[in-house]
Amino acid sequence: MLVSACSVFEEDKIDYKSAAKAPTLEIPPDLTQLRKDSRYAIESNSATASGFQSAGARVADAGTAANVVGDVRMERQGNQRWLVVLRPADKVWEPLREFWTSNGFVLITDAPDVGIMETDWAENRAKIPQDFIRKTLGKVLDSLYSSGERDKFRTRVERHAQGGVEIYITHRGMAENYANAQKDQTVWQPRAGDPELEIEFLRRLMVKLGASPEAAKSATASAAHAQTASVTTVEGQPTIQITDSLDRAWRRTGVALDRTGFTVEDRDRSKGIYFVRYVAPGTAAGQEPGFFARIFSSKKEEAALSRYRIALTEKGNASWVRVLDANGQPETSGNAERILKLLANELR
């Protein structure tokens, strides 16, 4: 199924056009982002890429597989895949920038100092049916046609001790749905992330970095290994138990945060802590107006957000993931379990 899915994408099924003029997509209903001008502002040196803190060589075990093409290889664990590139970060950043812009995206975050690159919301125009009317008028009135879906991608670049980098690509999606039974108003709502899109863009990035199309396709064809991540209660506190080392659990948790749309304000690899913002579903921030309502209405007040710390600790052959409040104390509200369930769905 995976091989066939990759072949579908190859047949010109990806044709993105930036949706930079759609501001309503900036804030999903239940996960709120920071303003663009401060989203990745850092206040301490702890926000550097986690690879600076790692020590010793990374050794692939039974839970991780790799496909090597020159100085680029693809590794996988669970439902996560990433590239390992044996080049300095400054030699990879410019090709990354060219990669996303050449695929039809506009970059809203381009921060090599923290290793984060994020695209604006964009529409895959290849999903629009190519009927007779579309072919006749589409080139003249292209804006009249919409797939009703938008995608954005976040690229995370982590340095490692060998002087190379690890590259992760995570996808987030939105869909336009009717807000009422009369179908006279629409809202943008989050839709499930698409791991196949992530794999396809990793494959294309391998080609961009010098691999042949055949070799890159072969690297993505192998099945992933199942991993265990479950939410349980330990010492009276909701906890995710991951059957993995702290180093790999740290990486997987960072990717899970990217996929679920949390805003990572800061991170401290030495202490195993991500500093995040989260707004619970059902609050005022969870009600987003439609596209035109957003344009013609006055700016609403920014909802108060809650700050949390996602703390990782190593326990024997496993790692624990817990939620702490802004002061570093165990979080006792229902939000702790909600956050962990969101993460656990991506960690499995």
SULMO-V679391 format. One record per run of one state. SS is the DSSP state (h for helix, s for strand, l for the rest). FROM is the first residue (numbers start at 0). LEN is the number of residues. If there is no record, write none. Layout:
# SULMO-V679391
SS|FROM|LEN, SS|FROM|LEN
This chain:
# SULMO-V679391
l|0|1, h|1|9, l|10|5, s|15|3, l|18|4, h|22|4, l|26|18, h|44|3, l|47|2, h|49|4, l|53|11, s|64|5, l|69|2, s|71|6, l|77|2, s|79|6, l|85|3, h|88|14, l|102|4, s|106|5, l|111|4, s|115|4, l|119|2, s|121|3, h|124|3, l|127|4, h|131|6, l|137|4, h|141|3, l|144|4, s|148|11, l|159|5, s|164|14, l|178|7, s|185|6, l|191|3, h|194|14, l|208|4, h|212|7, l|219|9, s|228|6, l|234|2, s|236|6, l|242|3, h|245|15, l|260|2, s|262|6, l|268|4, s|272|6, l|278|5, h|283|3, l|286|4, h|290|6, l|296|9, s|305|10, l|315|2, s|317|7, l|324|5, s|329|1, l|330|3, h|333|14, l|347|1
